[in-house]
Amino acid sequence: MTTTPPPQASTGIVIIGRNEGERLRRCIESLRQDRSGPPCPMVYVDSASSDGSVAMARARGVEVIELDLSRPFTAARARNAGFKRLLQMHPGLVFVFFVDGDCEVAAGWLDTARGFLSTHPQVGVVCGRRRERYPDRSVYNLLCDIEWDVPAGESKACGGDAVMRVRAFRQVDGFRPDLICGEEPELCVRVRQAGWRIRRLEAEMTLHDAALYRFGQWWQRMVRGGYAFAQGADLHGAPPERHWVRETRRVWAWGLVLPTLVVIASATLSAWALLLLAAYPLQVLRLTLLGRRSLRENAWRAAALVVGNFPEMIGQLRFTLDRQRRMKSTLIEYK
């Protein structure tokens, strides 16, 4: 009498985090809700948590990797390590779902993503709707929720949560482990250059807990964004890609060139030159009117985009200095 072997999982999961605590527990439990097929193997990659995250994950049957922090930590390095372990344990995997440990995964998301990838062989990466868990608790959380609100359809990039075809991920050699930020869009540049497509689905994917409650946290997050723009443009800014060139030029124009010109003109010509600073509130008004959400949300987004040019400029300068000194920057953390 022959015994039919149990069905093999087609999808593996890589979770990364540090000191996520209850958020990590919710993430793991939400992934356990997937009962449509064999359980998906999971790997949690931890970066020196001190809150019991490692023990909690192991107690729930999750494979854990504790990164050696004698080497600089990056999220890209963590995801690569998780992917490598997954394929060592389950070499037949077809898809991998990368998810941050501060996210709860929506019921049915993996079925939706797998189904789409299975019927669209030209697509290498797929993502869905990421929403903020507590947008009403702080304006900074609200700004994250607005940032996640991206139209569905063909896309150039994904975020930290995405289901990828194992073959596509291997073809481009995974994430660049030396990037301290912006690693997902950079990966997607290479994925598209390899002939794959990227799609955003109109489907709930994850509920994210940014836990941003202080101005300083938001400021550091924007510094990191500016660094990512500069590094991305440096890597892939040449035609035809022009990756993040427009964003980089916008930061320099609003974050350094305009205020410098105003200071010089007011000092050498006339104090009336200070009126040029009216360009900032006018830009806030313009962006508010272009928004797609409520007037209040549009106004907050517009103000953040304009003010954000200054911390982003710091990030740009930090990258420029690092490149000139041929130094690798440390991770820019905001929580």
C-alpha positions as CSV (number, residue, x, y, z in Angstrom):
1,M,0.0,0.0,0.0
2,T,1.5,3.3,-1.1
3,T,1.1,6.5,0.9
4,T,0.5,9.8,-0.8
5,P,3.0,12.3,0.4
6,P,1.6,15.5,1.9
7,P,1.3,18.4,-0.5
8,Q,4.2,20.8,-0.5
9,A,3.9,24.5,0.2
10,S,4.5,26.7,-2.8
11,T,5.0,29.9,-0.7
12,G,7.6,30.7,2.0
13,I,7.5,33.7,4.3
14,V,10.3,36.0,5.5
15,I,9.6,38.3,8.4
16,I,12.1,40.8,9.6
17,G,12.1,42.9,12.8
18,R,13.6,44.1,16.0
19,N,11.8,44.6,19.3
20,E,8.4,44.4,17.6
21,G,6.8,42.6,20.6
22,E,3.0,42.4,20.3
23,R,3.2,43.6,16.7
24,L,5.3,40.6,15.7
25,R,2.9,38.2,17.5
26,R,0.0,39.7,15.5
27,C,2.0,39.3,12.3
28,I,2.8,35.6,13.0
29,E,-0.8,34.8,14.1
30,S,-2.3,36.5,11.0
31,L,-0.1,34.4,8.8
32,R,-1.3,31.3,10.6
33,Q,-4.9,32.1,9.4
34,D,-4.1,30.9,5.9
35,R,-5.8,27.5,5.8
36,S,-6.2,27.1,2.0
37,G,-3.3,24.7,1.7
38,P,-0.3,23.3,3.5
39,P,1.2,25.6,6.1
40,C,3.7,28.1,4.7
41,P,7.1,27.8,6.1
42,M,8.2,31.0,7.9
43,V,11.6,32.4,8.8
44,Y,11.9,35.3,11.2
45,V,15.1,37.3,11.0
46,D,15.9,39.2,14.2
47,S,18.3,42.1,14.6
48,A,19.3,42.1,18.3
49,S,15.9,42.3,19.9
50,S,15.8,42.6,23.7
51,D,12.0,42.2,24.2
52,G,11.7,38.4,23.9
53,S,10.8,38.4,20.2
54,V,13.1,35.6,19.4
55,A,11.7,33.2,22.1
56,M,8.1,34.2,21.2
57,A,8.7,33.4,17.5
58,R,10.4,30.1,18.2
59,A,7.6,29.1,20.6
60,R,5.2,29.5,17.7
61,G,7.2,27.1,15.5
62,V,8.9,29.8,13.4
63,E,12.5,29.3,12.2
64,V,14.6,32.1,13.6
65,I,17.8,33.7,12.4
66,E,19.6,36.0,14.7
67,L,21.8,38.3,12.6
68,D,25.4,38.7,13.6
69,L,25.6,42.5,14.2
70,S,29.4,42.6,14.0
71,R,28.5,43.4,10.4
72,P,26.4,46.5,9.7
73,F,22.7,45.7,9.8
74,T,20.4,46.5,6.9
75,A,16.8,45.3,6.2
76,A,18.1,44.2,2.8
77,R,20.7,41.9,4.4
78,A,18.0,40.5,6.8
79,R,15.6,39.7,3.9
80,N,18.4,38.0,1.9
81,A,19.3,35.9,5.0
82,G,15.7,34.9,5.5
83,F,15.3,33.9,1.8
84,K,18.5,31.9,1.8
85,R,17.3,29.9,4.9
86,L,13.9,29.3,3.4
87,L,15.3,27.8,0.2
88,Q,17.7,25.7,2.2
89,M,14.8,24.2,4.1
90,H,12.3,24.1,1.1
91,P,14.1,24.3,-2.2
92,G,10.9,23.8,-4.2
93,L,9.3,27.0,-3.2
94,V,7.8,29.1,-6.0
95,F,6.9,32.3,-4.2
96,V,8.2,34.2,-1.2
97,F,6.3,36.7,0.8
98,F,8.5,39.4,2.4
99,V,6.8,41.2,5.3
100,D,7.8,43.5,8.1
101,G,7.3,42.3,11.6
102,D,5.2,45.4,12.5
103,C,2.5,44.4,10.0
104,E,-0.6,42.2,10.4
105,V,-1.4,40.3,7.2
106,A,-5.0,40.5,5.8
107,A,-6.9,37.2,5.6
108,G,-6.8,35.8,2.1
109,W,-4.0,38.0,0.9
110,L,-1.6,35.1,0.1
111,D,-4.3,33.3,-1.9
112,T,-5.0,36.4,-3.9
113,A,-1.3,37.0,-4.6
114,R,-0.5,33.4,-5.5
115,G,-3.6,33.2,-7.7
116,F,-2.6,36.4,-9.6
117,L,1.1,35.3,-10.1
118,S,0.0,31.8,-11.2
119,T,-2.2,33.3,-14.0
120,H,0.3,36.1,-14.9
121,P,3.6,34.4,-15.6
122,Q,5.2,37.7,-16.8
123,V,4.7,39.3,-13.3
124,G,7.6,38.9,-10.9
125,V,6.4,40.9,-8.0
126,V,3.0,41.7,-6.6
127,C,1.8,43.8,-3.7
128,G,-1.6,45.0,-2.4
129,R,-3.0,47.6,-0.1
130,R,-1.0,48.5,3.0
131,R,-2.9,50.5,5.5
132,E,-1.9,52.2,8.8
133,R,-3.4,50.6,11.9
134,Y,-3.8,53.8,14.0
135,P,-4.0,56.8,11.6
136,D,-6.0,58.8,14.1
137,R,-3.5,58.5,16.9
138,S,-1.0,61.0,15.4
139,V,-0.6,63.1,12.3
140,Y,2.6,61.2,11.6
141,N,0.7,57.9,11.4
142,L,-1.9,59.6,9.2
143,L,0.9,60.7,6.8
144,C,2.0,57.1,6.6
145,D,-1.5,55.9,5.8
146,I,-1.7,58.5,3.0
147,E,1.7,57.4,1.7
148,W,0.5,53.8,1.5
149,D,-2.6,54.9,-0.6
150,V,-1.2,54.2,-4.0
151,P,-3.3,53.4,-7.1
152,A,-3.5,49.8,-8.2
153,G,-2.2,48.7,-11.5
154,E,1.2,48.4,-13.2
155,S,3.9,49.8,-10.9
156,K,7.6,50.5,-10.9
157,A,8.2,49.5,-7.3
158,C,6.9,47.8,-4.3
159,G,7.4,48.4,-0.6
160,G,8.6,46.2,2.2
161,D,5.6,43.9,2.0
162,A,5.4,42.0,-1.3
163,V,5.1,38.5,-2.8
164,M,7.9,37.7,-5.2
165,R,8.5,34.9,-7.7
166,V,11.5,33.0,-6.4
167,R,12.9,32.7,-9.9
168,A,12.7,36.5,-10.4
169,F,14.3,37.2,-7.1
170,R,17.2,34.7,-7.8
171,Q,17.7,36.1,-11.3
172,V,18.6,39.5,-9.9
173,D,20.6,38.1,-6.9
174,G,18.1,39.5,-4.3
175,F,18.4,42.8,-2.4
176,R,21.6,44.8,-2.4
177,P,22.7,44.1,1.2
178,D,24.7,47.3,1.5
179,L,21.7,49.7,1.0
180,I,20.6,51.2,4.3
181,C,17.2,52.3,2.8
182,G,15.3,52.2,-0.5
183,E,16.3,48.6,-1.1
184,E,12.8,47.5,-2.4
185,P,12.5,50.1,-5.2
186,E,16.2,49.4,-6.2
187,L,15.5,45.7,-6.4
188,C,12.4,46.4,-8.5
189,V,14.5,48.4,-11.0
190,R,16.6,45.3,-11.6
191,V,13.6,43.1,-11.7
192,R,12.0,45.2,-14.4
193,Q,15.3,45.4,-16.3
194,A,15.4,41.6,-16.3
195,G,12.1,41.6,-18.1
196,W,9.6,41.1,-15.3
197,R,6.6,43.2,-14.4
198,I,5.4,44.5,-11.1
199,R,1.7,44.9,-10.2
200,R,-0.2,46.5,-7.3
201,L,-3.5,44.8,-6.7
202,E,-6.7,46.3,-5.4
203,A,-6.7,43.9,-2.4
204,E,-6.0,44.3,1.3
205,M,-2.5,43.1,2.1
206,T,-1.2,44.3,5.4
207,L,-2.1,46.5,8.4
208,H,1.0,48.4,9.4
209,D,1.8,49.9,12.8
210,A,4.2,52.8,12.3
211,A,4.1,53.9,15.9
212,L,5.2,57.4,15.0
213,Y,4.2,59.9,17.7
214,R,6.9,62.4,17.8
215,F,8.1,65.1,15.3
216,G,11.7,63.8,15.7
217,Q,10.7,60.3,14.5
218,W,9.0,61.8,11.4
219,W,12.1,64.0,10.8
220,Q,14.5,61.1,10.9
221,R,12.2,59.1,8.6
222,M,12.4,61.9,6.1
223,V,16.2,62.1,6.4
224,R,16.3,58.4,5.5
225,G,14.0,59.1,2.5
226,G,16.3,61.8,1.2
227,Y,19.3,59.4,1.6
228,A,17.4,56.8,-0.4
229,F,16.6,59.2,-3.2
230,A,20.2,60.2,-3.5
231,Q,21.5,56.7,-3.4
232,G,18.9,55.4,-5.9
233,A,19.6,58.2,-8.3
234,D,23.3,57.5,-8.0
235,L,22.8,53.8,-8.8
236,H,20.1,54.0,-11.5
237,G,19.8,57.7,-12.5
238,A,21.0,57.3,-16.0
239,P,18.6,57.2,-18.9
240,P,16.3,55.5,-19.6
241,E,15.6,54.5,-16.0
242,R,16.1,57.9,-14.3
243,H,15.4,56.3,-11.0
244,W,14.6,59.0,-8.3
245,V,16.3,61.7,-10.3
246,R,13.1,63.9,-10.3
247,E,12.7,63.4,-6.5
248,T,16.4,64.3,-5.9
249,R,16.2,67.4,-8.0
250,R,13.0,68.5,-6.2
251,V,14.7,68.1,-2.8
252,W,17.7,70.2,-3.9
253,A,15.5,72.9,-5.4
254,W,13.2,73.3,-2.4
255,G,15.5,72.2,0.4
256,L,18.7,74.1,-0.5
257,V,18.7,76.2,-3.7
258,L,15.6,78.4,-3.1
259,P,16.4,79.2,0.6
260,T,20.0,79.9,-0.3
261,L,19.0,82.3,-3.1
262,V,16.6,84.1,-0.8
263,V,19.2,84.6,1.8
264,I,21.8,85.9,-0.7
265,A,19.3,88.2,-2.5
266,S,17.9,89.6,0.7
267,A,21.5,90.3,2.0
268,T,22.8,91.8,-1.2
269,L,19.8,93.3,-2.9
270,S,16.8,94.0,-0.8
271,A,14.8,92.6,2.1
272,W,11.9,92.4,-0.3
273,A,13.6,89.3,-1.6
274,L,12.2,87.5,1.5
275,L,8.9,87.6,-0.3
276,L,10.2,84.7,-2.4
277,L,9.6,82.6,0.6
278,A,5.9,82.8,-0.2
279,A,6.6,80.0,-2.7
280,Y,6.5,77.6,0.2
281,P,2.9,78.3,1.4
282,L,1.8,78.6,-2.3
283,Q,3.3,75.1,-2.9
284,V,1.4,73.8,0.1
285,L,-1.9,75.3,-1.3
286,R,-1.2,73.8,-4.8
287,L,-0.5,70.3,-3.4
288,T,-3.5,70.5,-1.2
289,L,-5.8,71.2,-4.2
290,L,-4.2,68.3,-6.1
291,G,-4.9,65.8,-3.2
292,R,-7.2,62.8,-3.6
293,R,-8.5,62.6,0.0
294,S,-10.3,64.9,2.4
295,L,-9.3,68.5,2.7
296,R,-7.8,68.0,6.1
297,E,-5.7,65.0,4.9
298,N,-4.7,66.7,1.8
299,A,-3.5,69.8,3.7
300,W,-1.4,67.7,6.1
301,R,0.1,65.8,3.3
302,A,0.9,69.0,1.4
303,A,2.5,70.6,4.4
304,A,4.6,67.4,5.1
305,L,5.8,67.2,1.5
306,V,7.0,70.9,1.6
307,V,8.5,70.8,5.1
308,G,10.0,67.4,4.3
309,N,12.3,68.8,1.7
310,F,14.5,70.1,4.5
311,P,15.2,66.7,6.4
312,E,15.4,65.1,2.9
313,M,18.1,67.6,2.0
314,I,20.0,66.5,5.1
315,G,19.8,62.9,3.9
316,Q,21.0,64.0,0.4
317,L,24.0,65.8,1.9
318,R,24.7,62.9,4.2
319,F,24.8,60.5,1.2
320,T,27.0,63.0,-0.8
321,L,29.4,63.2,2.1
322,D,29.5,59.4,2.5
323,R,30.2,58.9,-1.2
324,Q,33.0,61.6,-1.2
325,R,34.7,60.0,1.8
326,R,33.9,56.5,0.4
327,M,32.3,55.5,3.7
328,K,29.2,53.3,4.3
329,S,26.6,55.0,6.4
330,T,25.0,53.4,9.4
331,L,21.3,52.7,9.5
332,I,19.0,55.7,9.9
333,E,16.5,54.6,12.5
334,Y,13.4,56.5,13.5
335,K,11.8,54.2,16.1
